[in-house]
């Protein structure tokens, strides 16, 4: 059985269940499909030129890697679409402190 490396404990995949998937080369351990409800939305933010998910993530969570919380709160499959100026995106409520301090 192929071992799957443990994700970073602060990763969105930390603690995720694994499944053993049969392959022609033997079983492969993979992360189980992640099924989660969309997070509660605290407010919306109109994307302005220069906004990036990592900068908004920093403003919301104090950590640039918190961008995935914004991505999870919005239904886009391609998170880069959330950076289009003029677009209104949902801002999750978990640990958010506001976007007014987002670097421009």
Gaussian input, Z-matrix of N, CA and C with variables (Angstrom, degrees):
# hf/3-21g

backbone

0 1
 N
 C     1     B1
 C     2     B2     1     A1
 N     3     B3     2     A2     1     D1
 C     4     B4     3     A3     2     D2
 C     5     B5     4     A4     3     D3
 N     6     B6     5     A5     4     D4
 C     7     B7     6     A6     5     D5
 C     8     B8     7     A7     6     D6
 N     9     B9     8     A8     7     D7
 C    10    B10     9     A9     8     D8
 C    11    B11    10    A10     9     D9
 N    12    B12    11    A11    10    D10
 C    13    B13    12    A12    11    D11
 C    14    B14    13    A13    12    D12
 N    15    B15    14    A14    13    D13
 C    16    B16    15    A15    14    D14
 C    17    B17    16    A16    15    D15
 N    18    B18    17    A17    16    D16
 C    19    B19    18    A18    17    D17
 C    20    B20    19    A19    18    D18
 N    21    B21    20    A20    19    D19
 C    22    B22    21    A21    20    D20
 C    23    B23    22    A22    21    D21
 N    24    B24    23    A23    22    D22
 C    25    B25    24    A24    23    D23
 C    26    B26    25    A25    24    D24
 N    27    B27    26    A26    25    D25
 C    28    B28    27    A27    26    D26
 C    29    B29    28    A28    27    D27
 N    30    B30    29    A29    28    D28
 C    31    B31    30    A30    29    D29
 C    32    B32    31    A31    30    D30
 N    33    B33    32    A32    31    D31
 C    34    B34    33    A33    32    D32
 C    35    B35    34    A34    33    D33
 N    36    B36    35    A35    34    D34
 C    37    B37    36    A36    35    D35
 C    38    B38    37    A37    36    D36
 N    39    B39    38    A38    37    D37
 C    40    B40    39    A39    38    D38
 C    41    B41    40    A40    39    D39
 N    42    B42    41    A41    40    D40
 C    43    B43    42    A42    41    D41
 C    44    B44    43    A43    42    D42
 N    45    B45    44    A44    43    D43
 C    46    B46    45    A45    44    D44
 C    47    B47    46    A46    45    D45
 N    48    B48    47    A47    46    D46
 C    49    B49    48    A48    47    D47
 C    50    B50    49    A49    48    D48
 N    51    B51    50    A50    49    D49
 C    52    B52    51    A51    50    D50
 C    53    B53    52    A52    51    D51
 N    54    B54    53    A53    52    D52
 C    55    B55    54    A54    53    D53
 C    56    B56    55    A55    54    D54
 N    57    B57    56    A56    55    D55
 C    58    B58    57    A57    56    D56
 C    59    B59    58    A58    57    D57
 N    60    B60    59    A59    58    D58
 C    61    B61    60    A60    59    D59
 C    62    B62    61    A61    60    D60
 N    63    B63    62    A62    61    D61
 C    64    B64    63    A63    62    D62
 C    65    B65    64    A64    63    D63
 N    66    B66    65    A65    64    D64
 C    67    B67    66    A66    65    D65
 C    68    B68    67    A67    66    D66
 N    69    B69    68    A68    67    D67
 C    70    B70    69    A69    68    D68
 C    71    B71    70    A70    69    D69
 N    72    B72    71    A71    70    D70
 C    73    B73    72    A72    71    D71
 C    74    B74    73    A73    72    D72
 N    75    B75    74    A74    73    D73
 C    76    B76    75    A75    74    D74
 C    77    B77    76    A76    75    D75
 N    78    B78    77    A77    76    D76
 C    79    B79    78    A78    77    D77
 C    80    B80    79    A79    78    D78
 N    81    B81    80    A80    79    D79
 C    82    B82    81    A81    80    D80
 C    83    B83    82    A82    81    D81
 N    84    B84    83    A83    82    D82
 C    85    B85    84    A84    83    D83
 C    86    B86    85    A85    84    D84
 N    87    B87    86    A86    85    D85
 C    88    B88    87    A87    86    D86
 C    89    B89    88    A88    87    D87
 N    90    B90    89    A89    88    D88
 C    91    B91    90    A90    89    D89
 C    92    B92    91    A91    90    D90
 N    93    B93    92    A92    91    D91
 C    94    B94    93    A93    92    D92
 C    95    B95    94    A94    93    D93
 N    96    B96    95    A95    94    D94
 C    97    B97    96    A96    95    D95
 C    98    B98    97    A97    96    D96
 N    99    B99    98    A98    97    D97
 C   100   B100    99    A99    98    D98
 C   101   B101   100   A100    99    D99
 N   102   B102   101   A101   100   D100
 C   103   B103   102   A102   101   D101
 C   104   B104   103   A103   102   D102
 N   105   B105   104   A104   103   D103
 C   106   B106   105   A105   104   D104
 C   107   B107   106   A106   105   D105
 N   108   B108   107   A107   106   D106
 C   109   B109   108   A108   107   D107
 C   110   B110   109   A109   108   D108
 N   111   B111   110   A110   109   D109
 C   112   B112   111   A111   110   D110
 C   113   B113   112   A112   111   D111
 N   114   B114   113   A113   112   D112
 C   115   B115   114   A114   113   D113
 C   116   B116   115   A115   114   D114
 N   117   B117   116   A116   115   D115
 C   118   B118   117   A117   116   D116
 C   119   B119   118   A118   117   D117
 N   120   B120   119   A119   118   D118
 C   121   B121   120   A120   119   D119
 C   122   B122   121   A121   120   D120
 N   123   B123   122   A122   121   D121
 C   124   B124   123   A123   122   D122
 C   125   B125   124   A124   123   D123
 N   126   B126   125   A125   124   D124
 C   127   B127   126   A126   125   D125
 C   128   B128   127   A127   126   D126
 N   129   B129   128   A128   127   D127
 C   130   B130   129   A129   128   D128
 C   131   B131   130   A130   129   D129
 N   132   B132   131   A131   130   D130
 C   133   B133   132   A132   131   D131
 C   134   B134   133   A133   132   D132
 N   135   B135   134   A134   133   D133
 C   136   B136   135   A135   134   D134
 C   137   B137   136   A136   135   D135
 N   138   B138   137   A137   136   D136
 C   139   B139   138   A138   137   D137
 C   140   B140   139   A139   138   D138
 N   141   B141   140   A140   139   D139
 C   142   B142   141   A141   140   D140
 C   143   B143   142   A142   141   D141
 N   144   B144   143   A143   142   D142
 C   145   B145   144   A144   143   D143
 C   146   B146   145   A145   144   D144
 N   147   B147   146   A146   145   D145
 C   148   B148   147   A147   146   D146
 C   149   B149   148   A148   147   D147
 N   150   B150   149   A149   148   D148
 C   151   B151   150   A150   149   D149
 C   152   B152   151   A151   150   D150
 N   153   B153   152   A152   151   D151
 C   154   B154   153   A153   152   D152
 C   155   B155   154   A154   153   D153
 N   156   B156   155   A155   154   D154
 C   157   B157   156   A156   155   D155
 C   158   B158   157   A157   156   D156
 N   159   B159   158   A158   157   D157
 C   160   B160   159   A159   158   D158
 C   161   B161   160   A160   159   D159
 N   162   B162   161   A161   160   D160
 C   163   B163   162   A162   161   D161
 C   164   B164   163   A163   162   D162
 N   165   B165   164   A164   163   D163
 C   166   B166   165   A165   164   D164
 C   167   B167   166   A166   165   D165
 N   168   B168   167   A167   166   D166
 C   169   B169   168   A168   167   D167
 C   170   B170   169   A169   168   D168
 N   171   B171   170   A170   169   D169
 C   172   B172   171   A171   170   D170
 C   173   B173   172   A172   171   D171
 N   174   B174   173   A173   172   D172
 C   175   B175   174   A174   173   D173
 C   176   B176   175   A175   174   D174
 N   177   B177   176   A176   175   D175
 C   178   B178   177   A177   176   D176
 C   179   B179   178   A178   177   D177
 N   180   B180   179   A179   178   D178
 C   181   B181   180   A180   179   D179
 C   182   B182   181   A181   180   D180
 N   183   B183   182   A182   181   D181
 C   184   B184   183   A183   182   D182
 C   185   B185   184   A184   183   D183
 N   186   B186   185   A185   184   D184
 C   187   B187   186   A186   185   D185
 C   188   B188   187   A187   186   D186
 N   189   B189   188   A188   187   D187
 C   190   B190   189   A189   188   D188
 C   191   B191   190   A190   189   D189
 N   192   B192   191   A191   190   D190
 C   193   B193   192   A192   191   D191
 C   194   B194   193   A193   192   D192
 N   195   B195   194   A194   193   D193
 C   196   B196   195   A195   194   D194
 C   197   B197   196   A196   195   D195
 N   198   B198   197   A197   196   D196
 C   199   B199   198   A198   197   D197
 C   200   B200   199   A199   198   D198
 N   201   B201   200   A200   199   D199
 C   202   B202   201   A201   200   D200
 C   203   B203   202   A202   201   D201
 N   204   B204   203   A203   202   D202
 C   205   B205   204   A204   203   D203
 C   206   B206   205   A205   204   D204
 N   207   B207   206   A206   205   D205
 C   208   B208   207   A207   206   D206
 C   209   B209   208   A208   207   D207
 N   210   B210   209   A209   208   D208
 C   211   B211   210   A210   209   D209
 C   212   B212   211   A211   210   D210
 N   213   B213   212   A212   211   D211
 C   214   B214   213   A213   212   D212
 C   215   B215   214   A214   213   D213
 N   216   B216   215   A215   214   D214
 C   217   B217   216   A216   215   D215
 C   218   B218   217   A217   216   D216
 N   219   B219   218   A218   217   D217
 C   220   B220   219   A219   218   D218
 C   221   B221   220   A220   219   D219
 N   222   B222   221   A221   220   D220
 C   223   B223   222   A222   221   D221
 C   224   B224   223   A223   222   D222
 N   225   B225   224   A224   223   D223
 C   226   B226   225   A225   224   D224
 C   227   B227   226   A226   225   D225
 N   228   B228   227   A227   226   D226
 C   229   B229   228   A228   227   D227
 C   230   B230   229   A229   228   D228
 N   231   B231   230   A230   229   D229
 C   232   B232   231   A231   230   D230
 C   233   B233   232   A232   231   D231
 N   234   B234   233   A233   232   D232
 C   235   B235   234   A234   233   D233
 C   236   B236   235   A235   234   D234
 N   237   B237   236   A236   235   D235
 C   238   B238   237   A237   236   D236
 C   239   B239   238   A238   237   D237
 N   240   B240   239   A239   238   D238
 C   241   B241   240   A240   239   D239
 C   242   B242   241   A241   240   D240
 N   243   B243   242   A242   241   D241
 C   244   B244   243   A243   242   D242
 C   245   B245   244   A244   243   D243
 N   246   B246   245   A245   244   D244
 C   247   B247   246   A246   245   D245
 C   248   B248   247   A247   246   D246
 N   249   B249   248   A248   247   D247
 C   250   B250   249   A249   248   D248
 C   251   B251   250   A250   249   D249
 N   252   B252   251   A251   250   D250
 C   253   B253   252   A252   251   D251
 C   254   B254   253   A253   252   D252
 N   255   B255   254   A254   253   D253
 C   256   B256   255   A255   254   D254
 C   257   B257   256   A256   255   D255
 N   258   B258   257   A257   256   D256
 C   259   B259   258   A258   257   D257
 C   260   B260   259   A259   258   D258
 N   261   B261   260   A260   259   D259
 C   262   B262   261   A261   260   D260
 C   263   B263   262   A262   261   D261
 N   264   B264   263   A263   262   D262
 C   265   B265   264   A264   263   D263
 C   266   B266   265   A265   264   D264
 N   267   B267   266   A266   265   D265
 C   268   B268   267   A267   266   D266
 C   269   B269   268   A268   267   D267
 N   270   B270   269   A269   268   D268
 C   271   B271   270   A270   269   D269
 C   272   B272   271   A271   270   D270
 N   273   B273   272   A272   271   D271
 C   274   B274   273   A273   272   D272
 C   275   B275   274   A274   273   D273
 N   276   B276   275   A275   274   D274
 C   277   B277   276   A276   275   D275
 C   278   B278   277   A277   276   D276
 N   279   B279   278   A278   277   D277
 C   280   B280   279   A279   278   D278
 C   281   B281   280   A280   279   D279
 N   282   B282   281   A281   280   D280
 C   283   B283   282   A282   281   D281
 C   284   B284   283   A283   282   D282
 N   285   B285   284   A284   283   D283
 C   286   B286   285   A285   284   D284
 C   287   B287   286   A286   285   D285
 N   288   B288   287   A287   286   D286
 C   289   B289   288   A288   287   D287
 C   290   B290   289   A289   288   D288
 N   291   B291   290   A290   289   D289
 C   292   B292   291   A291   290   D290
 C   293   B293   292   A292   291   D291
 N   294   B294   293   A293   292   D292
 C   295   B295   294   A294   293   D293
 C   296   B296   295   A295   294   D294
 N   297   B297   296   A296   295   D295
 C   298   B298   297   A297   296   D296
 C   299   B299   298   A298   297   D297
 N   300   B300   299   A299   298   D298
 C   301   B301   300   A300   299   D299
 C   302   B302   301   A301   300   D300
 N   303   B303   302   A302   301   D301
 C   304   B304   303   A303   302   D302
 C   305   B305   304   A304   303   D303
 N   306   B306   305   A305   304   D304
 C   307   B307   306   A306   305   D305
 C   308   B308   307   A307   306   D306
 N   309   B309   308   A308   307   D307
 C   310   B310   309   A309   308   D308
 C   311   B311   310   A310   309   D309

   B1=1.4417
   B2=1.5249
   B3=1.3315
   B4=1.4494
   B5=1.5219
   B6=1.3215
   B7=1.4592
   B8=1.5243
   B9=1.3103
   B10=1.4589
   B11=1.5224
   B12=1.3312
   B13=1.4605
   B14=1.5251
   B15=1.3130
   B16=1.4652
   B17=1.5263
   B18=1.3372
   B19=1.4641
   B20=1.5255
   B21=1.3030
   B22=1.4576
   B23=1.5295
   B24=1.3344
   B25=1.4663
   B26=1.5203
   B27=1.3359
   B28=1.4640
   B29=1.5213
   B30=1.3271
   B31=1.4617
   B32=1.5237
   B33=1.3237
   B34=1.4572
   B35=1.5295
   B36=1.3361
   B37=1.4610
   B38=1.5285
   B39=1.3263
   B40=1.4604
   B41=1.5250
   B42=1.3043
   B43=1.4556
   B44=1.5217
   B45=1.3180
   B46=1.4650
   B47=1.5219
   B48=1.3166
   B49=1.4636
   B50=1.5197
   B51=1.3310
   B52=1.4589
   B53=1.5247
   B54=1.3182
   B55=1.4611
   B56=1.5157
   B57=1.3169
   B58=1.4541
   B59=1.5261
   B60=1.3250
   B61=1.4608
   B62=1.5256
   B63=1.3512
   B64=1.4600
   B65=1.5403
   B66=1.3159
   B67=1.4640
   B68=1.5239
   B69=1.3273
   B70=1.4726
   B71=1.5268
   B72=1.3411
   B73=1.4686
   B74=1.5192
   B75=1.3118
   B76=1.4568
   B77=1.5170
   B78=1.3190
   B79=1.4658
   B80=1.5330
   B81=1.3331
   B82=1.4609
   B83=1.5262
   B84=1.3232
   B85=1.4583
   B86=1.5220
   B87=1.3309
   B88=1.4606
   B89=1.5175
   B90=1.3117
   B91=1.4556
   B92=1.5162
   B93=1.3136
   B94=1.4654
   B95=1.5210
   B96=1.3174
   B97=1.4695
   B98=1.5209
   B99=1.3115
   B100=1.4658
   B101=1.5184
   B102=1.2922
   B103=1.4572
   B104=1.5214
   B105=1.3078
   B106=1.4583
   B107=1.5163
   B108=1.2976
   B109=1.4626
   B110=1.5199
   B111=1.3132
   B112=1.4575
   B113=1.5246
   B114=1.3331
   B115=1.4697
   B116=1.5251
   B117=1.3182
   B118=1.4555
   B119=1.5244
   B120=1.3075
   B121=1.4597
   B122=1.5172
   B123=1.3134
   B124=1.4575
   B125=1.5153
   B126=1.3393
   B127=1.4525
   B128=1.5190
   B129=1.3195
   B130=1.4551
   B131=1.5244
   B132=1.3057
   B133=1.4597
   B134=1.5194
   B135=1.3290
   B136=1.4608
   B137=1.5208
   B138=1.3107
   B139=1.4553
   B140=1.5254
   B141=1.3303
   B142=1.4631
   B143=1.5231
   B144=1.3227
   B145=1.4645
   B146=1.5341
   B147=1.2997
   B148=1.4636
   B149=1.5128
   B150=1.3420
   B151=1.4638
   B152=1.5222
   B153=1.3120
   B154=1.4629
   B155=1.5189
   B156=1.3244
   B157=1.4666
   B158=1.5214
   B159=1.3237
   B160=1.4575
   B161=1.5315
   B162=1.3412
   B163=1.4620
   B164=1.5233
   B165=1.3270
   B166=1.4684
   B167=1.5263
   B168=1.3334
   B169=1.4640
   B170=1.5140
   B171=1.3301
   B172=1.4759
   B173=1.5208
   B174=1.3252
   B175=1.4636
   B176=1.5278
   B177=1.3329
   B178=1.4663
   B179=1.5199
   B180=1.3298
   B181=1.4663
   B182=1.5186
   B183=1.3391
   B184=1.4527
   B185=1.5134
   B186=1.3313
   B187=1.4584
   B188=1.5212
   B189=1.3244
   B190=1.4659
   B191=1.5202
   B192=1.3442
   B193=1.4635
   B194=1.5245
   B195=1.3327
   B196=1.4668
   B197=1.5236
   B198=1.3312
   B199=1.4748
   B200=1.5184
   B201=1.3256
   B202=1.4695
   B203=1.5274
   B204=1.3296
   B205=1.4692
   B206=1.5266
   B207=1.3319
   B208=1.4629
   B209=1.5193
   B210=1.3339
   B211=1.4707
   B212=1.5261
   B213=1.3251
   B214=1.4627
   B215=1.5245
   B216=1.3246
   B217=1.4684
   B218=1.5283
   B219=1.3206
   B220=1.4629
   B221=1.5222
   B222=1.3238
   B223=1.4611
   B224=1.5267
   B225=1.3074
   B226=1.4655
   B227=1.5269
   B228=1.3185
   B229=1.4574
   B230=1.5260
   B231=1.3329
   B232=1.4597
   B233=1.5308
   B234=1.3167
   B235=1.4691
   B236=1.5202
   B237=1.3328
   B238=1.4683
   B239=1.5248
   B240=1.3317
   B241=1.4630
   B242=1.5248
   B243=1.3301
   B244=1.4601
   B245=1.5295
   B246=1.3229
   B247=1.4635
   B248=1.5243
   B249=1.3378
   B250=1.4654
   B251=1.5298
   B252=1.3546
   B253=1.4617
   B254=1.5265
   B255=1.3359
   B256=1.4558
   B257=1.5131
   B258=1.3058
   B259=1.4610
   B260=1.5278
   B261=1.3240
   B262=1.4567
   B263=1.5203
   B264=1.3271
   B265=1.4635
   B266=1.5253
   B267=1.3186
   B268=1.4606
   B269=1.5216
   B270=1.3192
   B271=1.4574
   B272=1.5234
   B273=1.3393
   B274=1.4618
   B275=1.5215
   B276=1.3278
   B277=1.4468
   B278=1.5038
   B279=1.3247
   B280=1.4635
   B281=1.5142
   B282=1.3049
   B283=1.4504
   B284=1.5205
   B285=1.3162
   B286=1.4611
   B287=1.5154
   B288=1.3142
   B289=1.4602
   B290=1.5141
   B291=1.3063
   B292=1.4619
   B293=1.5137
   B294=1.3433
   B295=1.4546
   B296=1.5062
   B297=1.3343
   B298=1.4595
   B299=1.5175
   B300=1.3307
   B301=1.4479
   B302=1.5050
   B303=1.3244
   B304=1.4652
   B305=1.5194
   B306=1.3208
   B307=1.4591
   B308=1.5090
   B309=1.2781
   B310=1.4711
   B311=1.5019
   A1=108.52
   A2=116.82
   A3=122.26
   A4=109.53
   A5=116.08
   A6=119.55
   A7=109.75
   A8=115.30
   A9=120.71
   A10=107.22
   A11=116.12
   A12=119.77
   A13=109.55
   A14=115.49
   A15=119.91
   A16=108.76
   A17=117.53
   A18=119.16
   A19=111.12
   A20=115.32
   A21=122.19
   A22=107.70
   A23=119.86
   A24=121.18
   A25=114.59
   A26=118.47
   A27=120.31
   A28=112.29
   A29=116.22
   A30=121.72
   A31=111.44
   A32=115.61
   A33=120.16
   A34=111.06
   A35=117.48
   A36=121.30
   A37=112.76
   A38=117.38
   A39=120.57
   A40=109.37
   A41=116.39
   A42=121.30
   A43=114.22
   A44=117.01
   A45=119.98
   A46=109.73
   A47=115.42
   A48=121.24
   A49=109.99
   A50=115.54
   A51=120.41
   A52=109.31
   A53=114.88
   A54=121.56
   A55=107.69
   A56=115.74
   A57=121.91
   A58=107.26
   A59=115.81
   A60=121.17
   A61=108.15
   A62=117.24
   A63=118.64
   A64=110.60
   A65=116.33
   A66=121.93
   A67=107.47
   A68=118.90
   A69=120.59
   A70=112.61
   A71=117.19
   A72=121.18
   A73=112.81
   A74=117.44
   A75=121.24
   A76=110.21
   A77=117.04
   A78=119.82
   A79=111.74
   A80=114.54
   A81=121.62
   A82=107.60
   A83=116.05
   A84=121.05
   A85=108.20
   A86=115.12
   A87=121.19
   A88=109.14
   A89=115.33
   A90=120.05
   A91=109.24
   A92=116.49
   A93=120.65
   A94=108.86
   A95=117.13
   A96=118.12
   A97=110.21
   A98=115.34
   A99=121.73
   A100=108.88
   A101=115.72
   A102=120.87
   A103=106.36
   A104=115.15
   A105=119.28
   A106=109.29
   A107=114.96
   A108=119.33
   A109=108.93
   A110=116.23
   A111=120.96
   A112=107.70
   A113=117.98
   A114=119.48
   A115=112.42
   A116=114.78
   A117=119.93
   A118=109.55
   A119=115.41
   A120=120.57
   A121=109.11
   A122=116.23
   A123=122.42
   A124=111.36
   A125=116.59
   A126=121.58
   A127=108.03
   A128=115.66
   A129=119.56
   A130=108.26
   A131=114.67
   A132=120.55
   A133=107.55
   A134=117.21
   A135=120.15
   A136=107.91
   A137=115.35
   A138=121.73
   A139=109.26
   A140=114.58
   A141=121.37
   A142=108.93
   A143=117.23
   A144=118.97
   A145=109.80
   A146=116.33
   A147=121.36
   A148=114.06
   A149=118.37
   A150=119.93
   A151=108.98
   A152=114.91
   A153=121.07
   A154=106.42
   A155=115.92
   A156=119.43
   A157=112.17
   A158=118.11
   A159=118.35
   A160=111.56
   A161=117.34
   A162=119.99
   A163=111.54
   A164=116.20
   A165=118.99
   A166=110.26
   A167=116.91
   A168=120.69
   A169=111.25
   A170=116.05
   A171=119.82
   A172=110.69
   A173=117.06
   A174=120.36
   A175=111.59
   A176=116.60
   A177=120.66
   A178=113.53
   A179=117.09
   A180=119.92
   A181=113.81
   A182=116.22
   A183=118.90
   A184=112.52
   A185=117.32
   A186=122.13
   A187=108.74
   A188=117.05
   A189=119.58
   A190=112.90
   A191=117.71
   A192=118.81
   A193=112.37
   A194=117.76
   A195=121.47
   A196=113.31
   A197=117.59
   A198=121.05
   A199=111.89
   A200=117.42
   A201=119.38
   A202=112.10
   A203=118.09
   A204=119.22
   A205=110.38
   A206=115.92
   A207=120.03
   A208=109.52
   A209=116.61
   A210=120.62
   A211=110.43
   A212=118.10
   A213=121.43
   A214=112.31
   A215=117.16
   A216=120.94
   A217=112.33
   A218=116.62
   A219=121.94
   A220=109.40
   A221=118.34
   A222=121.30
   A223=115.83
   A224=119.61
   A225=120.99
   A226=111.64
   A227=116.29
   A228=120.31
   A229=110.18
   A230=117.07
   A231=123.00
   A232=107.71
   A233=116.48
   A234=120.92
   A235=112.63
   A236=118.33
   A237=118.93
   A238=111.74
   A239=118.28
   A240=120.91
   A241=111.08
   A242=116.48
   A243=120.64
   A244=111.87
   A245=117.86
   A246=121.82
   A247=112.48
   A248=118.15
   A249=120.99
   A250=110.26
   A251=117.56
   A252=120.70
   A253=111.53
   A254=115.61
   A255=122.03
   A256=113.58
   A257=117.26
   A258=121.78
   A259=109.45
   A260=116.58
   A261=121.04
   A262=107.99
   A263=115.74
   A264=120.44
   A265=109.59
   A266=114.88
   A267=121.51
   A268=109.02
   A269=115.69
   A270=122.17
   A271=107.40
   A272=117.63
   A273=120.21
   A274=112.03
   A275=115.54
   A276=121.03
   A277=115.17
   A278=120.08
   A279=122.66
   A280=111.79
   A281=117.14
   A282=122.44
   A283=114.59
   A284=117.38
   A285=119.57
   A286=110.99
   A287=115.45
   A288=120.54
   A289=111.76
   A290=118.53
   A291=122.04
   A292=111.90
   A293=115.69
   A294=119.71
   A295=112.76
   A296=118.14
   A297=119.58
   A298=112.38
   A299=117.68
   A300=120.01
   A301=113.92
   A302=117.46
   A303=119.32
   A304=109.88
   A305=117.04
   A306=119.48
   A307=110.48
   A308=118.13
   A309=123.05
   A310=109.68
   D1=132.93
   D2=179.32
   D3=-78.01
   D4=128.91
   D5=179.97
   D6=-80.52
   D7=140.45
   D8=176.24
   D9=-99.40
   D10=130.91
   D11=179.26
   D12=-63.94
   D13=140.78
   D14=178.23
   D15=-70.63
   D16=133.92
   D17=178.99
   D18=-72.31
   D19=161.01
   D20=174.59
   D21=-53.55
   D22=136.28
   D23=-177.77
   D24=-61.33
   D25=-17.82
   D26=176.72
   D27=-95.11
   D28=0.08
   D29=-178.65
   D30=-71.65
   D31=153.74
   D32=175.18
   D33=-65.25
   D34=-13.87
   D35=-179.25
   D36=-97.96
   D37=-2.74
   D38=179.94
   D39=-60.61
   D40=132.80
   D41=178.29
   D42=79.05
   D43=2.58
   D44=-179.67
   D45=-69.73
   D46=140.29
   D47=177.95
   D48=-66.78
   D49=155.18
   D50=177.00
   D51=-116.98
   D52=159.16
   D53=175.18
   D54=-131.70
   D55=151.35
   D56=175.83
   D57=-98.33
   D58=119.91
   D59=-176.60
   D60=-109.03
   D61=124.09
   D62=179.15
   D63=-69.49
   D64=134.84
   D65=175.28
   D66=-132.46
   D67=165.12
   D68=178.29
   D69=-58.75
   D70=-26.27
   D71=179.71
   D72=-92.22
   D73=8.43
   D74=-177.56
   D75=110.98
   D76=172.08
   D77=-176.69
   D78=-64.11
   D79=146.12
   D80=176.75
   D81=-123.74
   D82=128.70
   D83=178.84
   D84=-87.22
   D85=126.90
   D86=-178.43
   D87=-134.25
   D88=161.83
   D89=173.86
   D90=-67.08
   D91=137.05
   D92=177.86
   D93=-67.89
   D94=150.24
   D95=177.79
   D96=-53.18
   D97=134.11
   D98=-177.91
   D99=-87.54
   D100=116.84
   D101=178.63
   D102=-120.98
   D103=116.96
   D104=-178.92
   D105=-147.09
   D106=148.01
   D107=174.74
   D108=-68.88
   D109=148.57
   D110=175.78
   D111=-61.81
   D112=137.13
   D113=-179.04
   D114=-63.49
   D115=157.64
   D116=176.63
   D117=-61.97
   D118=138.19
   D119=-179.32
   D120=-95.08
   D121=125.32
   D122=-178.55
   D123=-88.34
   D124=-40.61
   D125=-177.70
   D126=-161.88
   D127=179.30
   D128=174.13
   D129=-117.00
   D130=161.73
   D131=-179.23
   D132=-137.50
   D133=128.03
   D134=174.98
   D135=-86.43
   D136=120.94
   D137=-177.21
   D138=-68.83
   D139=131.46
   D140=179.48
   D141=-113.16
   D142=158.93
   D143=177.46
   D144=-52.87
   D145=134.66
   D146=-179.51
   D147=94.05
   D148=-14.84
   D149=176.15
   D150=-67.08
   D151=136.36
   D152=174.05
   D153=-133.49
   D154=151.29
   D155=-178.20
   D156=-60.79
   D157=-36.83
   D158=179.52
   D159=-65.90
   D160=-37.32
   D161=178.27
   D162=-70.76
   D163=-40.12
   D164=176.11
   D165=-66.34
   D166=-39.18
   D167=176.33
   D168=-58.34
   D169=-41.60
   D170=178.40
   D171=-63.97
   D172=-42.45
   D173=179.97
   D174=-65.33
   D175=-31.82
   D176=-176.82
   D177=-87.09
   D178=-34.80
   D179=-172.05
   D180=-122.69
   D181=-7.95
   D182=-175.51
   D183=79.86
   D184=8.88
   D185=-176.30
   D186=-145.84
   D187=125.59
   D188=-178.57
   D189=-61.44
   D190=-23.77
   D191=178.52
   D192=-77.61
   D193=-2.46
   D194=176.72
   D195=-75.56
   D196=1.99
   D197=-179.91
   D198=-57.32
   D199=-31.00
   D200=-177.09
   D201=-64.67
   D202=-24.10
   D203=175.90
   D204=-65.78
   D205=-37.51
   D206=175.57
   D207=-66.26
   D208=-44.40
   D209=179.39
   D210=-60.12
   D211=-42.03
   D212=179.73
   D213=-64.50
   D214=-29.01
   D215=-177.63
   D216=-80.77
   D217=-6.74
   D218=-178.26
   D219=-122.86
   D220=144.87
   D221=-171.06
   D222=-81.84
   D223=5.71
   D224=-177.32
   D225=-70.46
   D226=137.50
   D227=174.92
   D228=-76.75
   D229=-29.77
   D230=179.60
   D231=-106.95
   D232=104.06
   D233=-175.35
   D234=-61.40
   D235=-25.29
   D236=-179.79
   D237=-65.38
   D238=-20.64
   D239=176.44
   D240=-66.58
   D241=-20.57
   D242=-179.81
   D243=-75.38
   D244=-6.30
   D245=-179.37
   D246=-98.01
   D247=5.92
   D248=-178.02
   D249=-73.96
   D250=122.07
   D251=178.82
   D252=-55.37
   D253=140.04
   D254=-179.82
   D255=92.42
   D256=-15.86
   D257=-179.72
   D258=-79.14
   D259=141.82
   D260=175.24
   D261=-99.47
   D262=125.42
   D263=-179.16
   D264=-116.82
   D265=153.14
   D266=176.66
   D267=-79.61
   D268=140.18
   D269=177.70
   D270=-112.57
   D271=121.02
   D272=-177.95
   D273=-70.20
   D274=155.19
   D275=-177.47
   D276=-87.69
   D277=-16.83
   D278=-175.23
   D279=-65.19
   D280=106.63
   D281=175.11
   D282=68.18
   D283=13.00
   D284=-176.25
   D285=-74.97
   D286=146.36
   D287=179.07
   D288=-122.32
   D289=0.92
   D290=177.74
   D291=114.42
   D292=159.69
   D293=-177.71
   D294=-107.18
   D295=-3.17
   D296=-175.47
   D297=-62.62
   D298=-23.15
   D299=179.14
   D300=-91.42
   D301=8.72
   D302=-178.50
   D303=-63.36
   D304=129.11
   D305=177.69
   D306=-60.63
   D307=146.21
   D308=-179.51
   D309=-111.37

